[in-house]
Amino acid sequence: MLKGQVLKNLRFPNVFILLLIVFISCALLICINFFTIKILSANRAYVNGESHYSKGQKDASRHLITYLYTREAEQWKLYNEELKVPQGDGIARKTLLKAGDNIAARKGFLTGRNHKEDIDDLVWLFIHFKEIPFLAKAIHEWEQGDQLIDELFVIGTEINAKVKRNILTLQDQQKYLLQISQISDKLTINERNFSNTLGEGTRKIKTLLTITNIFFILVIICSVSCYYSIMVRRLLTSKKEIEVKNENLLLVNHELDRFVYSASHDLRSPITSLQGLIEITQLEDNIHQIRDYLTLMHQSLTRQDQFISDIIDYSKNKRKLIIIEPVSLQEIFNEAIAQLMHIENANRIEIKKELLIDEIQSDGLRLKIIISNLLSNAIKYADSSKQEMFISIKTYISDGYNKIEIADNGIGIKDEFKDHIFEMYFGTNKNKGSGLGLYIVKEAVENIKGTIFVSSENSIGSKFIVTIPNSNGT
């Protein structure tokens, strides 16, 4: 019983832990997916920004080459407009590295033709993940690209200066054309490396996200499965407990029906008998006969008193809570013997006591019911035909348990009755008892987690051994 209670107590925290694991896993999964989507969105924005960077650089190079040969002012203007695109991204990069998120960095991204709704993601990813290998590598490629853009800007400035002064020669045109082509080729490589690096990072994040999702989903599935398993077991256990309680309720109802029927009969029988004896006595003039009738009346009242006492014991045993406390067996035996001495032939019986233990931890009320009923039976069913009648009382410890042994040399119990003596209202002689005594004893013993053993031979005597645990938890 104690072990079952411990397991039950351990089960409740486990349920809450599983629910907590599911809650935390779901929360982490939501957070991880949110930030992963945010990172992927920012990566996508950088890739999109790189396309504008690359297009702006190439268009600027094309317009500069055209300006180199045509010297048209419109081409110079278009060159400057297109070059501002990679220059704006370069300003954003430098500003974020030095000062963090600020207006200048955001204006730089807008100048680089990045969509205004992507600016927050671009800035957030740069600030929080610039040390992460894949982004750090991409930023390095970006920095090299910005250096080439600066070189292109210097070349453009030189070309414009010579055009304005009208000193641009054919040799200069060939030299600047070669430089612009070389810068464009290098920028193409940088831009490709930048995109590839971001793509590689995106793939790694995707793989990590997939693994993380699978892990947390498995955690959630396992936790929910364990929770479901525990709840199913609890439901099955509850179902079994309900079935047991229903069976016990049916048994109790059956016993109650028997109890009410038999109790009403046993309560009315002495009254009816007493009424008949009173009517006969009223008509009788013989004093000796009247005394006999009075003796019968006394016996009838004694039986009814015993029956009512048994009903009270039955009620106490059913209703009273079990209280484990120090109990003196010697006091209980002395009290019970004193109360039972009015029974017929009680004063002829020799009571032998050998109390090797006195104080034990148990329920005093149940022990009084057990001892009183066993002693009462030993006295009632004493064999008056024997010259010496005795009741032997022993208490001792055996195998770590407290033992109470009550033996007598009474009339004993016939073999055909031994399997039924603990049943309600079973009695070998209804004139001597109500048939409730041993039934109540059995229930009282079970209530204190004990056992009762009986050995008996017809005409030889009976022995009852009650085994009592040292405490209710043993």
N, C-alpha and C positions, 0 to 999 in steps of 0.2 A: 504493500500500500504506500509506504514511504517512498520507495523507488519510483513508483508511478507518479507520485506527486512531484518529485524532483524533475522527472522528464517533462511533465506538463508545464512546470515553471520555466524550464529551459526553452520550451517550444515557443512561447510568446515573444521573447526577445528576438528569436530567429526570424519570425514573421516580419517584425518591424525592421530588422536589418535588411531583409530581402527587399522590402518596399523602399527602404532608404537607398539601397544599391540601384534599384530601378529608377528612382527619382533622380539620383545623382548622374547615372548613366545617360538618362534622357536629357538632363540639363547640359551635361558636357557635350553630348552629341549635337544639340542645338547650337551651342556656342562654337564648337569646332566647325560645323558646317557653315555657320554665319561668317566666321572669320576666313574660312577657306574660300567661300564664294567672294568675299570682299577682296582677298588677295588675288584670286583669279581675275576678278573684274579689273583690279588695278593693273595686273599684268597685261590684260587685253588693251587697257587704255595706253600703256607704255608702247605696246606693239603698234597700236594705231598712231600714237604720237611719232613713233620712229618712221612710219610711212610718210607723214607730213614732213618730218625732218629731212628724209631722203629726197623727197620730191622737191622740197624747197631748195636743197643744196644743188640738185641737178639742174633745176630751172635757173637758179642763180648762175651756175657755171655756163649754161647755154647762152643766157642773156649777156654774160660778160664776154664770151667768145665773139658773139655777134657784135657787141659794142667795140671789141678789139679791132674788128675789121671794117665796121661801118661807121663807127664813131657817132652813132645816133644817140641823142640825149634820152630818148624814150627807152632805149635798151638799158642805159645806165640806171634809169629810174626803176625799171622792172627788176634789174639785178639787185638793187638795194632792198626792194620790197620782198623778194624771195629769200634773200640772205637773212633777213630779220627772223625768219621762221626758225632755223637752227640756232641763231644767236639768242633768241628768246628762251629756247630750251636750255642753252648753255648758262644763261643768267639764272634760271630757276635752279639748275644743278649746283652752281657755285653758292648761291644764297642759302639753299637748304643745308649744304655742308657746313656753312659758317654760322648762320643765324637761325636756322630752323624755319618753321612755318611762319611766313610773313606775307605782306601785301606784294612785295617785290617779286617773290618766288611765284606767287599765283599769277601776277601780271605776265611774268616770263612764259609760263605755260600757256596763257591765253594768246600771247604773241606767237607762240609756236603752233597756233591753230588747233590746240587740244580743246575738246568740247568742255564747256563750262561745268557740266554735271560730272565730268570725270576728274576735275581738279582735286576734290577732297580725297579721292582714292589715290591719286598720284602722289599727293603730299604725304598722306598717311603711310603708304607703303615705303616711301623713301625714308621717312624719319624713323620708323620702327624696325625696318628690315635692311637698312643699308649695310649692316655688318654680316648679314646672311650670305654665304658663299656665292650663290647664283646671282643675287642682286648686286653684290659687291663687284663681281666680275663684269656684269653688264654696265655698272657705273664707270668702271675703269675704261671699257670700250667707248662709252659715251664721252669720257674726258679726252681720250685720244682723238675722237671725232671732232670735239670742240677745238682742239689745238689745230687741226687741219682746216677747220672753218676760219680760224683766226688767220692762218696762212693765206687762205683764199681772199679774206678781207684785205690783207696787206697787198696782195697782188693786184686786186681791184683798185686799191688806192693809188698804186704806182701807175697802173695803166691810165687811170683817169687824169692823173697829174700830167703825164706825158701827152695825153690827148689834148688837154687844155693848153699846154705850152706848144703843141704842134711839133713835138720832137720824136714822136713814135715812129720807129723805123721798121722795115720789113724783118730785120733780124730780131728786133724786140718782139714783134708779133709771133714769130716762130718760138722764141724762148718762152714767152708767157703762155702760149698755147700748150707747149709741152708741160709746163708747170701745172697749169689748170688740169690737164688730162691726168697727170700723176696724182694730184690731190684727189680728183674724182675717183680714180681707181682705189686709192687707199681708203677713202671714205666709204666706198661700196663694200670693201672688206670689213671695215669697222661696223657698218650698219648691219651687214649680214651676221657678224659675230654677236652683235647686240641682240638681234631678233632670235638667233639660235640659242643664246644663253637664257633669255626669257622663256623661250619655248621649252628648253630642257628643264628649267625650274618649274614651269607649269606642269609638265609631265610628272615630275617627282612629287609635286604637291597633290596631283590627281591620284597617283599611286598611294601616297601616304594617307590621303583622305579615304580612299577605298578600303585600305587595311584598317584604318581607325574605325570607319563605319561598320565594317564586318565584325571587328572586335567588340565594339559596344553593343551591336545588335545581338551578338552571341551572348554577351553578358546579360542583356535584357531578357533574351529568350530563356537562358538558363535560370535566371532569377525568377522570372514569371512561372517557369515550369516547376521550380522548387516550391514557390509560393502556392501554385495550383495543387501540387502533390500534397503539401502540408494541409491545405484546406480540405482536399478530398479525404485525406486520412482523418482529419478532425470531424468531417461530416459523417464518415463511416463509423468513427468511434462514437459520435453523438447518437447515430442511428442505433448502434448496438446498445448503448447505454439506455436509450429510450425503450428499445425492445425488452431489455432486462427489467427496466422499471415497470413496463407494462405487465410483464410476466409476474413481477413481484406484486404489482397492484392487484392483478387477478387472484394471486395466491392470498393476499391480504383480505381481499373482498370475500374469498371463499372461507377463510378462517373467521372473518367477521360474521359471516352468515351463520357458520357453525357456532361461533361464540354466543351470538345473540339468541339463537334457538336454544342451545344448551343452557345458557345462563338463565334465560327466562324460565326454563323447565326446572333447573336446579334451585332457583330462588323461590319458585312457587311451591315446589314439592314439600319442603319442610313446613311452610306456612299451612298448606293443605293438611299435612299430617298433624300439625299442632292443633288446627281447628277441630279435626276429628277427635283427637285425644281429649280436648277440652270438653266437647259435647258428651263424650262417653263418661268423663270424670264427673260431670254435673249430675249424671244419672246414677252414679255409684255411691253406695253407703259404706262399703267395706274399706276401712282405713288402709289395710295392707295393699289392696288393689289400687287404691288411689295413689299410694306411694310408688307403685310400679308404673302407673301412668305418668306420674311426675318425672320419674327417671327417664322414661321414653321421651317426654317433652324436653328434658334437659339435653338428651342426646341429639334430638332434632335441632335444637337451637345451637348446640355445639357444632354440628355439621354445617349449619348455615353460616355461623360465625367464621368457620374455617374457609368456607367457599368465598365469603365476602373478603376475607384476608387475602386469599389467592388472587381475586380480581384486583385488589389494590396493588399487590405485588406486580401483577401483569401490567397494570397501567403505569406504575412507576418505572418498570423496566423498559416500557415502550417510549415513555415521554421524557424522562429525566436525562439530562446531558451527562455524558461520562466525565467524571472528574478524577484525575489521577492525583493521589495524595498519600501520605503515610497512613497505613491502616494497621491496627493491632489485631492479629488473628485471635489471640487469647481472649481479648475483650469481647470480640464477636461471638466466640464459642460460649463463653460464660453467660452472656446475655441471652443467647438463643436457648441454651439449656434451661435457664431460669424460667423463660417464657413457655417452655414446652412441658414443664413438669406436671401440668394439670391433666395431660393425656393419660388415658387408662394404662395401667401397668408401668408407667414411667418411673415410679419410685422403686420398682423391683429390678430395674436394669442397671447394671454396673457400667459406668462410663470411664473408660481408660483414655488418658491423654498423654501423648508424647510429642510435645511441640518443640521441634529443633529450630524452628524459625518463628518469630513473632511478628515483628513489624515489616511490612512489605509496601511497595509502591503500587497501588491499584485503586479501583473504584469501590469505596466502602459500601455504598448502597447495594451494588450487585453482589458483593461478597456476602452481605447479610442475607440477601434473598437465597443465594446458593446454599449457604451453610444451614440456614433455618429450615429450608425445605428438605435437604438431605437428612438432617437429624430428625425432623418430624416424621419422615417416611420410615426411618430406622426404628423409631419408637412405635409408630402405628402398626407396622408389620412385624413386630417382635413375635417370637414363637413362645407363647405363654405356657406351652406344654413342657418346655425345657426347664430343668431345675435351675440352671444358671443362664441368665440372659445378659448380654454385654454389647456395648458399642465402643469400638476402638477408633480414636481420633489421632491422626498423625499429621505433622507438617514437616517438610524437609525440602532440601534443594537437590535436584537431579538434572544433570546435563545442562546446567545453567538456568533451569526453570524452577519456579516455586511450585511445590506439590502439596495438595490437601487430600488426605486419604481418610475416608469414613467407611468403616467395615462393621458388620454386625453378624450375629448368628441367628437371624430371624427366619421367617418362613421361606425366604429366597424368591426367585422369579423362575417360572417355568420357561422352558426353552422356546415354546411357541409365542411367548409374550415379549421376549427380549428385544426383538426388532421394532416393537411398537411402543415401548414404555415412554419415549420422549414425544409422542404424538399428543396433540391437544385432545383433552377429554378421554384419553385412554386410561383405564384403571382396571386392575384385576379384582378390586373389591370397592364398589361405589359407596358402601357404607363407611369405609375408612377414609376416603378422600374424594376430592372433586374431579380428579383426573387432569388438573392444571399444573400441579406441583412440579413434576419433572419436565414438562414442556417449558415452564417459566425458567427452571434451572438451566436448560439447554440454551435458551435465548440469552440469558444473563451471561453465561460462560462465553458465548460467541461475541457478545457486546464488548467484553474486555479482552478479546483476541485470544481466548484460551481454548482448551479442549477438555472433554470429559470422557472417561473410559469406565465401563461397568463390567464386572464379572460376577456371576451369581449361579448358585446351584440350588435347586428346589429342596427345601427342608434343611439346607445346610447354612445358608446365609448369603449376604451380598457385600460387594465392595465397590465403592465409587472413588475414582481418582480424578481430581480436577487439576489440570496443569495451567498455571498462570504465568504469563511473561513478567519479567522484572519491571517493565513499564509498558505503556501503550505503544511505544515506537519500536519495541524489540521484535 
